[in-house]
Amino acid sequence: EEYDGSSWTSVNTIPTATWAAAGAGSQTAALMFSGNAPGIVATTFSYDGTNYSSAPSLNTARTYSTGFGIQTAALCAGGNTPSKTGATEEYNGSGWTSSGSMITARDSLCGGGAQTDGLVFTGTTGPGAPNVLTVTEGYDGTAWSTRPNVSTARIFAEGTGGTTSSAAAIIYGGAPGGGPFIANSEEFTGETSAANIADFTTS
């Protein structure tokens, strides 16, 4: 279904019915990849605003991963293979290439941003609430590094940082791994590298 700002409209179906997939791109130039169909798959489909077509598959089949970026510069990170993974792959419009792994292997995570400036956050390293994460990592196009954590641990949340950078991301909804579902949202407003300088005087 497509949303035009006021309503949803049914459009052409996905070639293979799939759940727990990830995606990237815009309404008229999108990618869908990974998931269960049933069984864990590496399948990738591209969407041009009207039709889906097959695209090169991921190197590693996975489910409950996350994706971000644009159709010709996308990223897939994490997931379940069926083991928790931190594996990262980049898509250049013609194929997937393995890149640096996340610091914390996990699935049921979400993320947003650009292929060279993205974020992933939350997820889980194992069953049950004790393994649900607040952990956030940033990707610079080559490697992952730590970022400020979200305040509420959750799985199955959704989030986005647009497709150009990670400087203004949002996460919303999800589940804590036990107990009631989560309604709150959190915003990430980026970090600064400017020095915080103060003058000191003696007294």
Secondary structure as GFF3:
##gff-version 3
##sequence-region A 1 203
A	DSSP	beta_strand	2	3	.	.	.	ID=ss1
A	DSSP	beta_strand	8	9	.	.	.	ID=ss2
A	DSSP	beta_strand	22	26	.	.	.	ID=ss3
A	DSSP	beta_strand	29	33	.	.	.	ID=ss4
A	DSSP	beta_strand	44	47	.	.	.	ID=ss5
A	DSSP	beta_strand	52	55	.	.	.	ID=ss6
A	DSSP	beta_strand	66	70	.	.	.	ID=ss7
A	DSSP	beta_strand	73	80	.	.	.	ID=ss8
A	DSSP	beta_strand	84	91	.	.	.	ID=ss9
A	DSSP	beta_strand	96	99	.	.	.	ID=ss10
A	DSSP	beta_strand	110	114	.	.	.	ID=ss11
A	DSSP	beta_strand	117	121	.	.	.	ID=ss12
A	DSSP	three_ten_helix	129	131	.	.	.	ID=ss13
A	DSSP	beta_strand	136	139	.	.	.	ID=ss14
A	DSSP	beta_strand	144	147	.	.	.	ID=ss15
A	DSSP	beta_strand	158	160	.	.	.	ID=ss16
A	DSSP	beta_strand	169	172	.	.	.	ID=ss17
A	DSSP	beta_strand	185	188	.	.	.	ID=ss18
###
